[in-house]
Amino acid sequence: MDSILIVPAITAEVELLQKLARLTFEESFAASNTPEDMLLYTQQNFTIPKLTSELSNPDSEFYWAMNKLEPVGFLKLNYRKAQSELFNSKAVEIERIYVLKSSQGKNIGKQLLEQAIDSAKAVNAPFIWLGVWEENANAISFYKHHGFEPFDKHNFKLGNAIQTDILMRLELPAKK
């Protein structure tokens, strides 16, 4: 298996992020949603200005999963006020974690998740949390396998469709 490096993304890579975000989102959700809702969501959330703003937000971090010189996945973390819901200002949110379909099953998602957990521990977060679509059984199973537990639900708007996300969290040990 090829060696995967997890490296920070920078604002200058916004076009590459847009391409990968659109592709991985499409691969993950197109079969279960209408083309109209998918298009509307990507037009609203994966524009160059919106992604540039997210990349330059000091309360967010992006990481690439790199296979040689090619990104095969990415991670977005939110801190403080960048979190989509503020359960605890010291918690860390995993807003996005995506891997290309062709690279799935190679522990890349696990490596991105480990990066997220390490980043949360580095800021002494009490927990790390995320929202996962209630119909995404594979992702729910993945997060449960890594110790995340459901704690709430919220609505997620995909285009014009209102979906339900299960909110999951992993308690982190306090630094001594």
SEVEXFI-538415 format. One record per atom (N, C-alpha, C): atom name; residue in three letters; residue number from 1; x, y, z. Coordinates in steps of 0.02 Angstrom, whole numbers, always signed. Each point is the difference from the previous one (the first is absolute). Example, Ala and Ser with C-alpha at 12.3 -4.5 7.8 and 13.67 -1.06 7.14 Angstrom:
SEVEXFI-538415
> N;ALA;1;+660;-284;+390
> CA;ALA;1;-45;+59;+0
> C;ALA;1;+45;+60;+0
> N;SER;2;-18;+53;-36
> CA;SER;2;+42;+59;+3
> C;SER;2;-39;+55;+37
//
This chain:
SEVEXFI-538415
> N;MET;1;+42;-59;+0
> CA;MET;1;-42;+59;+0
> C;MET;1;+44;+62;+0
> N;ASP;2;-24;+51;-36
> CA;ASP;2;+37;+63;-3
> C;ASP;2;-4;+35;+68
> N;SER;3;+52;+38;+14
> CA;SER;3;+3;+38;+62
> C;SER;3;-43;+63;-6
> N;ILE;4;-41;+12;+49
> CA;ILE;4;-43;+59;+1
> C;ILE;4;+28;+50;+50
> N;LEU;5;+5;+62;-22
> CA;LEU;5;+21;+54;+45
> C;LEU;5;-60;+45;+14
> N;ILE;6;-9;+20;+62
> CA;ILE;6;-51;+48;+19
> C;ILE;6;+35;+67;+9
> N;VAL;7;-19;+49;-41
> CA;VAL;7;+34;+65;+2
> C;VAL;7;-51;+57;+0
> N;PRO;8;+17;+56;+31
> CA;PRO;8;-46;+57;+1
> C;PRO;8;-12;+27;-71
> N;ALA;9;-61;+23;-12
> CA;ALA;9;-17;+32;-63
> C;ALA;9;+9;+76;+9
> N;ILE;10;+15;+34;-54
> CA;ILE;10;+8;+73;+3
> C;ILE;10;-48;+33;-50
> N;THR;11;-13;+63;+11
> CA;THR;11;-48;+38;-41
> C;THR;11;+17;-3;-74
> N;ALA;12;+63;-1;-18
> CA;ALA;12;+19;-2;-70
> C;ALA;12;-23;-64;-36
> N;GLU;13;-20;-50;+39
> CA;GLU;13;-23;-64;-29
> C;GLU;13;-76;-3;-7
> N;VAL;14;-34;+57;+2
> CA;VAL;14;-73;+1;+1
> C;VAL;14;-31;-34;-61
> N;GLU;15;+29;+8;-59
> CA;GLU;15;-30;-31;-59
> C;GLU;15;+5;-76;+3
> N;LEU;16;+54;-25;+26
> CA;LEU;16;+8;-72;+10
> C;LEU;16;-50;-25;+52
> N;LEU;17;-9;+39;+54
> CA;LEU;17;-49;-18;+51
> C;LEU;17;-70;-2;-30
> N;GLN;18;-17;+49;-40
> CA;GLN;18;-66;+2;-31
> C;GLN;18;-12;-63;-43
> N;LYS;19;+49;-17;-40
> CA;LYS;19;-6;-59;-44
> C;LYS;19;-10;-64;+41
> N;LEU;20;+41;-9;+52
> CA;LEU;20;-4;-60;+41
> C;LEU;20;-64;-1;+41
> N;ALA;21;-20;+57;+27
> CA;ALA;21;-61;+4;+41
> C;ALA;21;-61;-18;-43
> N;ARG;22;-4;+28;-59
> CA;ARG;22;-57;-16;-43
> C;ARG;22;-1;-73;-20
> N;LEU;23;+58;-27;-19
> CA;LEU;23;+3;-69;-22
> C;LEU;23;-16;-49;+56
> N;THR;24;+29;+10;+58
> CA;THR;24;-12;-47;+55
> C;THR;24;-72;+5;+26
> N;PHE;25;-28;+61;+0
> CA;PHE;25;-69;+8;+21
> C;PHE;25;-47;-35;-49
> N;GLU;26;+14;+9;-63
> CA;GLU;26;-40;-33;-53
> C;GLU;26;+4;-76;+7
> N;GLU;27;+61;-26;+8
> CA;GLU;27;+9;-72;+7
> C;GLU;27;-37;-27;+61
> N;SER;28;-2;+40;+53
> CA;SER;28;-30;-23;+63
> C;SER;28;-76;+3;+1
> N;PHE;29;-29;+50;-34
> CA;PHE;29;-71;+13;+11
> C;PHE;29;-44;+4;-62
> N;ALA;30;+28;+0;-60
> CA;ALA;30;-41;+8;-60
> C;ALA;30;-51;-55;-10
> N;ALA;31;+18;-62;+17
> CA;ALA;31;-45;-56;-12
> C;ALA;31;-62;+3;+45
> N;SER;32;+4;+37;+55
> CA;SER;32;-55;+2;+48
> C;SER;32;-38;+67;+0
> N;ASN;33;+17;+45;-45
> CA;ASN;33;-31;+66;-1
> C;ASN;33;-15;+21;-72
> N;THR;34;-43;+50;-8
> CA;THR;34;-17;+22;-68
> C;THR;34;+58;+40;-30
> N;PRO;35;+7;-2;-66
> CA;PRO;35;+52;+41;-32
> C;PRO;35;-9;+75;+16
> N;GLU;36;-63;+22;+5
> CA;GLU;36;-13;+71;+14
> C;GLU;36;+25;+19;+70
> N;ASP;37;-14;-42;+50
> CA;ASP;37;+24;+15;+68
> C;ASP;37;+76;-3;+4
> N;MET;38;+30;-48;-34
> CA;MET;38;+73;-5;-1
> C;MET;38;+31;+62;-31
> N;LEU;39;-26;+21;-57
> CA;LEU;39;+26;+59;-34
> C;LEU;39;-7;+63;+43
> N;LEU;40;-58;+9;+28
> CA;LEU;40;-12;+58;+42
> C;LEU;40;+47;+1;+60
> N;TYR;41;+9;-57;+32
> CA;TYR;41;+45;-4;+57
> C;TYR;41;+72;+18;-20
> N;THR;42;+24;-30;-54
> CA;THR;42;+70;+15;-19
> C;THR;42;+8;+72;-23
> N;GLN;43;-51;+28;-32
> CA;GLN;43;+4;+70;-22
> C;GLN;43;+0;+47;+60
> N;GLN;44;-31;-20;+54
> CA;GLN;44;-3;+43;+60
> C;GLN;44;+61;-10;+46
> N;ASN;45;+28;-59;+1
> CA;ASN;45;+50;-16;+51
> C;ASN;45;+71;-10;-26
> N;PHE;46;+8;-12;-64
> CA;PHE;46;+67;-14;-26
> C;PHE;46;+21;+50;-53
> N;THR;47;-15;+64;+13
> CA;THR;47;+23;+53;-46
> C;THR;47;+70;+21;+21
> N;ILE;48;+36;+30;-45
> CA;ILE;48;+67;+25;+16
> C;ILE;48;-3;+52;+56
> N;PRO;49;-45;+50;-3
> CA;PRO;49;-2;+49;+55
> C;PRO;49;-17;-32;+68
> N;LYS;50;-47;-45;+2
> CA;LYS;50;-20;-32;+64
> C;LYS;50;+58;-42;+26
> N;LEU;51;+31;-41;-42
> CA;LEU;51;+55;-42;+23
> C;LEU;51;+61;+42;+20
> N;THR;52;+12;+55;-36
> CA;THR;52;+55;+45;+18
> C;THR;52;-12;+29;+69
> N;SER;53;-61;+20;+13
> CA;SER;53;-18;+27;+66
> C;SER;53;+10;-53;+54
> N;GLU;54;-20;-62;-13
> CA;GLU;54;+8;-53;+49
> C;GLU;54;+74;-15;+11
> N;LEU;55;+39;-2;-54
> CA;LEU;55;+72;-15;+6
> C;LEU;55;+36;+55;+39
> N;SER;56;-23;+62;-5
> CA;SER;56;+35;+55;+34
> C;SER;56;-29;+15;+69
> N;ASN;57;-51;-36;+20
> CA;ASN;57;-29;+10;+67
> C;ASN;57;+49;-28;+52
> N;PRO;58;+21;+42;+48
> CA;PRO;58;+48;-24;+50
> C;PRO;58;-29;-53;+47
> N;ASP;59;-66;-8;+0
> CA;ASP;59;-32;-51;+41
> C;ASP;59;-16;-64;-38
> N;SER;60;+27;-8;-59
> CA;SER;60;-8;-61;-39
> C;SER;60;+68;-24;-25
> N;GLU;61;+5;-65;-10
> CA;GLU;61;+61;-30;-28
> C;GLU;61;-20;-52;-51
> N;PHE;62;+37;-3;-54
> CA;PHE;62;-9;-51;-52
> C;PHE;62;+64;-41;-4
> N;TYR;63;-9;-64;-13
> CA;TYR;63;+57;-45;-11
> C;TYR;63;-13;-42;-62
> N;TRP;64;+53;-13;-37
> CA;TRP;64;-2;-45;-57
> C;TRP;64;+24;-69;+21
> N;ALA;65;-28;-51;-31
> CA;ALA;65;+30;-67;+2
> C;ALA;65;+33;-7;-68
> N;MET;66;+66;-3;-1
> CA;MET;66;+38;+0;-63
> C;MET;66;+29;-69;-14
> N;ASN;67;-12;-23;-60
> CA;ASN;67;+32;-61;-26
> C;ASN;67;+50;+24;-52
> N;LYS;68;+63;+0;+18
> CA;LYS;68;+53;+30;-41
> C;LYS;68;-18;+74;-8
> N;LEU;69;-11;+23;-61
> CA;LEU;69;-17;+71;-10
> C;LEU;69;-74;+12;-11
> N;GLU;70;-40;-52;+8
> CA;GLU;70;-72;+5;-13
> C;GLU;70;-41;-1;+64
> N;PRO;71;-44;+50;+8
> CA;PRO;71;-46;-3;+58
> C;PRO;71;-54;-52;-13
> N;VAL;72;-11;-43;+49
> CA;VAL;72;-50;-53;-6
> C;VAL;72;-55;+8;+52
> N;GLY;73;+6;+50;+42
> CA;GLY;73;-51;+13;+51
> C;GLY;73;+17;+65;+35
> N;PHE;74;-48;+23;+41
> CA;PHE;74;+12;+60;+39
> C;PHE;74;-43;+1;+63
> N;LEU;75;+19;+43;+45
> CA;LEU;75;-31;+8;+65
> C;LEU;75;-8;+74;+14
> N;LYS;76;-58;+19;+28
> CA;LYS;76;-11;+69;+24
> C;LYS;76;-19;-3;+73
> N;LEU;77;+37;+37;+41
> CA;LEU;77;-14;+6;+72
> C;LEU;77;-23;+71;+15
> N;ASN;78;-46;+6;+47
> CA;ASN;78;-23;+65;+23
> C;ASN;78;+10;+7;+75
> N;TYR;79;+26;+58;+19
> CA;TYR;79;+11;+17;+70
> C;TYR;79;-44;+60;+18
> N;ARG;80;-10;+9;+63
> CA;ARG;80;-34;+59;+27
> C;ARG;80;-63;+18;-41
> N;LYS;81;-5;+62;-23
> CA;LYS;81;-60;+24;-34
> C;LYS;81;-9;-27;-70
> N;ALA;82;+49;-33;-28
> CA;ALA;82;-7;-29;-67
> C;ALA;82;-43;-64;+1
> N;GLN;83;-10;-28;+60
> CA;GLN;83;-41;-61;+5
> C;GLN;83;-71;+14;-25
> N;SER;84;-29;-49;-34
> CA;SER;84;-67;+10;-27
> C;SER;84;-52;+2;+56
> N;GLU;85;+15;-28;+57
> CA;GLU;85;-41;+6;+61
> C;GLU;85;+48;+6;+58
> N;LEU;86;-16;+42;+47
> CA;LEU;86;+47;+12;+55
> C;LEU;86;-24;-36;+63
> N;PHE;87;+18;-64;+5
> CA;PHE;87;-16;-39;+60
> C;PHE;87;+48;+18;+56
> N;ASN;88;+62;+17;-19
> CA;ASN;88;+52;+16;+47
> C;ASN;88;+53;+37;-39
> N;SER;89;+16;+61;+20
> CA;SER;89;+48;+40;-38
> C;SER;89;+70;-30;-2
> N;LYS;90;+14;-47;+45
> CA;LYS;90;+65;-33;+0
> C;LYS;90;+1;-66;-39
> N;ALA;91;-59;-22;-22
> CA;ALA;91;-4;-62;-39
> C;ALA;91;+26;+13;-71
> N;VAL;92;+10;-53;-37
> CA;VAL;92;+22;+4;-70
> C;VAL;92;-50;-39;-43
> N;GLU;93;-20;+30;-56
> CA;GLU;93;-46;-32;-46
> C;GLU;93;+36;-25;-61
> N;ILE;94;-14;-62;-20
> CA;ILE;94;+20;-25;-65
> C;ILE;94;-58;+17;-47
> N;GLU;95;+10;+50;-42
> CA;GLU;95;-55;+19;-45
> C;GLU;95;+0;-43;-64
> N;ARG;96;+60;-15;-24
> CA;ARG;96;+5;-40;-61
> C;ARG;96;+59;-48;+6
> N;ILE;97;-13;-61;-21
> CA;ILE;97;+53;-50;-7
> C;ILE;97;-20;-43;-58
> N;TYR;98;+36;+7;-55
> CA;TYR;98;-17;-35;-62
> C;TYR;98;+62;-32;-31
> N;VAL;99;-11;-59;-29
> CA;VAL;99;+53;-36;-36
> C;VAL;99;-28;-21;-67
> N;LEU;100;+40;+7;-53
> CA;LEU;100;-22;-22;-66
> C;LEU;100;-20;-73;+2
> N;LYS;101;-52;-17;-36
> CA;LYS;101;-25;-68;-1
> C;LYS;101;+56;-49;-20
> N;SER;102;+42;+19;-48
> CA;SER;102;+54;-43;-23
> C;SER;102;+53;-12;+53
> N;SER;103;+1;+41;+53
> CA;SER;103;+50;-8;+53
> C;SER;103;-30;-25;+66
> N;GLN;104;-64;-15;+0
> CA;GLN;104;-32;-24;+61
> C;GLN;104;+22;-72;+14
> N;GLY;105;-4;-20;+63
> CA;GLY;105;+20;-67;+21
> C;GLY;105;+75;-6;+10
> N;LYS;106;+36;+56;+3
> CA;LYS;106;+73;+0;+9
> C;LYS;106;+21;+36;+65
> N;ASN;107;-47;+6;+47
> CA;ASN;107;+12;+33;+64
> C;ASN;107;+14;+74;-4
> N;ILE;108;-17;+32;-56
> CA;ILE;108;+12;+72;-7
> C;ILE;108;-49;+39;+44
> N;GLY;109;-63;-22;+2
> CA;GLY;109;-48;+32;+44
> C;GLY;109;+22;-4;+73
> N;LYS;110;+28;-57;+18
> CA;LYS;110;+25;-9;+69
> C;LYS;110;+58;+48;+14
> N;GLN;111;+44;+9;-48
> CA;GLN;111;+56;+46;+9
> C;GLN;111;-25;+73;+7
> N;LEU;112;-49;+18;-40
> CA;LEU;112;-29;+68;+6
> C;LEU;112;-34;+8;+68
> N;LEU;113;-35;-51;+21
> CA;LEU;113;-33;+2;+66
> C;LEU;113;+51;+6;+55
> N;GLU;114;+55;-37;-5
> CA;GLU;114;+53;+5;+50
> C;GLU;114;+30;+70;+3
> N;GLN;115;+7;+31;-60
> CA;GLN;115;+24;+70;-2
> C;GLN;115;-48;+45;+37
> N;ALA;116;-65;-10;-11
> CA;ALA;116;-51;+41;+33
> C;ALA;116;+4;-8;+76
> N;ILE;117;+5;-62;+23
> CA;ILE;117;+3;-13;+71
> C;ILE;117;+64;+29;+30
> N;ASP;118;+56;-7;-34
> CA;ASP;118;+63;+28;+24
> C;ASP;118;-5;+77;+4
> N;SER;119;-31;+31;-50
> CA;SER;119;-8;+73;+0
> C;SER;119;-43;+22;+59
> N;ALA;120;-54;-37;+13
> CA;ALA;120;-45;+16;+55
> C;ALA;120;+36;-8;+68
> N;LYS;121;+39;-54;+6
> CA;LYS;121;+37;-11;+62
> C;LYS;121;+52;+56;+11
> N;ALA;122;+30;+24;-55
> CA;ALA;122;+52;+52;+5
> C;ALA;122;-27;+65;+29
> N;VAL;123;-66;+13;-9
> CA;VAL;123;-29;+60;+28
> C;VAL;123;-40;-15;+64
> N;ASN;124;+10;-61;+26
> CA;ASN;124;-32;-23;+61
> C;ASN;124;-77;+4;-4
> N;ALA;125;-27;-19;-58
> CA;ALA;125;-72;-1;-9
> C;ALA;125;-31;-54;+44
> N;PRO;126;-57;+13;+30
> CA;PRO;126;-32;-52;+42
> C;PRO;126;-29;-56;-42
> N;PHE;127;-19;+16;-62
> CA;PHE;127;-25;-51;-46
> C;PHE;127;+5;+25;-72
> N;ILE;128;-4;-47;-46
> CA;ILE;128;-2;+15;-71
> C;ILE;128;-67;-27;-25
> N;TRP;129;-32;+35;-46
> CA;TRP;129;-67;-20;-21
> C;TRP;129;-9;+11;-75
> N;LEU;130;-53;-30;-26
> CA;LEU;130;-16;+6;-71
> C;LEU;130;-73;-17;-11
> N;GLY;131;-25;+18;-59
> CA;GLY;131;-66;-20;-21
> C;GLY;131;+7;-48;-59
> N;VAL;132;-41;-53;+1
> CA;VAL;132;+3;-50;-54
> C;VAL;132;-72;-16;-20
> N;TRP;133;-13;-1;-65
> CA;TRP;133;-67;-12;-26
> C;TRP;133;-26;-66;+28
> N;GLU;134;-61;+1;+25
> CA;GLU;134;-29;-59;+32
> C;GLU;134;-4;-60;-47
> N;GLU;135;+2;+11;-65
> CA;GLU;135;-4;-55;-49
> C;GLU;135;+69;-25;-22
> N;ASN;136;+53;+30;+27
> CA;ASN;136;+68;-20;-18
> C;ASN;136;+26;-52;+51
> N;ALA;137;-26;-61;-7
> CA;ALA;137;+15;-53;+48
> C;ALA;137;+75;-15;+4
> N;ASN;138;+35;+2;-56
> CA;ASN;138;+72;-15;+1
> C;ASN;138;+38;+51;+42
> N;ALA;139;-16;+64;-8
> CA;ALA;139;+34;+52;+38
> C;ALA;139;-17;-5;+74
> N;ILE;140;-63;-12;+16
> CA;ILE;140;-20;-8;+69
> C;ILE;140;+38;-57;+33
> N;SER;141;+5;-56;-35
> CA;SER;141;+37;-58;+25
> C;SER;141;+74;+16;+9
> N;PHE;142;+29;+36;-47
> CA;PHE;142;+70;+20;+3
> C;PHE;142;+13;+42;+63
> N;TYR;143;-42;+49;+12
> CA;TYR;143;+10;+44;+58
> C;TYR;143;-12;-38;+65
> N;LYS;144;-51;-43;+3
> CA;LYS;144;-12;-40;+60
> C;LYS;144;+60;-45;+14
> N;HIS;145;+29;-29;-52
> CA;HIS;145;+59;-43;+7
> C;HIS;145;+58;+38;+32
> N;HIS;146;+2;+66;-12
> CA;HIS;146;+55;+41;+27
> C;HIS;146;-20;+36;+64
> N;GLY;147;-54;-23;+31
> CA;GLY;147;-18;+25;+67
> C;GLY;147;-50;+57;+2
> N;PHE;148;-24;+23;-56
> CA;PHE;148;-49;+54;+0
> C;PHE;148;-68;-28;+20
> N;GLU;149;-38;+41;+37
> CA;GLU;149;-67;-20;+21
> C;GLU;149;-50;+54;-19
> N;PRO;150;-60;-21;-22
> CA;PRO;150;-52;+48;-16
> C;PRO;150;-20;+40;+62
> N;PHE;151;-14;+66;-9
> CA;PHE;151;-23;+39;+57
> C;PHE;151;-57;+47;-17
> N;ASP;152;-15;+9;-64
> CA;ASP;152;-54;+46;-19
> C;ASP;152;-12;-8;-75
> N;LYS;153;-44;+41;-26
> CA;LYS;153;-14;+2;-73
> C;LYS;153;-8;+73;-19
> N;HIS;154;+11;+15;-64
> CA;HIS;154;-18;+65;-27
> C;HIS;154;-18;-6;-73
> N;ASN;155;-32;+52;-26
> CA;ASN;155;-18;+1;-71
> C;ASN;155;+60;+21;-41
> N;PHE;156;+4;-29;-60
> CA;PHE;156;+52;+17;-48
> C;PHE;156;-36;+14;-66
> N;LYS;157;+12;+59;-28
> CA;LYS;157;-33;+18;-62
> C;LYS;157;+45;-17;-60
> N;LEU;158;-23;-47;-41
> CA;LEU;158;+35;-19;-60
> C;LEU;158;-42;+24;-59
> N;GLY;159;+19;+57;-29
> CA;GLY;159;-42;+30;-51
> C;GLY;159;-64;+23;+31
> N;ASN;160;-57;-26;-24
> CA;ASN;160;-65;+16;+30
> C;ASN;160;-24;-54;+48
> N;ALA;161;+37;-54;+5
> CA;ALA;161;-20;-56;+44
> C;ALA;161;+26;+12;+71
> N;ILE;162;-43;-14;+48
> CA;ILE;162;+20;+3;+70
> C;ILE;162;+12;-72;+23
> N;GLN;163;+62;-13;+21
> CA;GLN;163;+19;-67;+22
> C;GLN;163;+17;+3;+75
> N;THR;164;+5;-58;+30
> CA;THR;164;+18;-3;+71
> C;THR;164;+70;-28;+8
> N;ASP;165;+41;+36;+36
> CA;ASP;165;+67;-23;+18
> C;ASP;165;-1;-25;+72
> N;ILE;166;+33;-56;+11
> CA;ILE;166;+12;-23;+68
> C;ILE;166;+64;+34;+22
> N;LEU;167;-2;+31;+58
> CA;LEU;167;+59;+32;+28
> C;LEU;167;+35;-51;+44
> N;MET;168;+65;-7;-11
> CA;MET;168;+40;-50;+37
> C;MET;168;+59;+36;+31
> N;ARG;169;+22;-25;+58
> CA;ARG;169;+58;+30;+32
> C;ARG;169;+45;-53;+32
> N;LEU;170;+62;+21;+7
> CA;LEU;170;+50;-41;+33
> C;LEU;170;+28;+42;+57
> N;GLU;171;-8;-25;+61
> CA;GLU;171;+28;+34;+58
> C;GLU;171;+76;-7;-1
> N;LEU;172;+35;+53;+16
> CA;LEU;172;+73;-1;-1
> C;LEU;172;+27;+8;+71
> N;PRO;173;+54;-34;+16
> CA;PRO;173;+29;+6;+68
> C;PRO;173;+29;+70;+9
> N;ALA;174;-8;+27;+59
> CA;ALA;174;+29;+65;+17
> C;ALA;174;+75;-7;+6
> N;LYS;175;+36;+53;-20
> CA;LYS;175;+73;-1;+8
> C;LYS;175;+16;+4;+74
> N;LYS;176;+53;-35;+19
> CA;LYS;176;+21;+0;+71
> C;LYS;176;+54;+51;+10
//
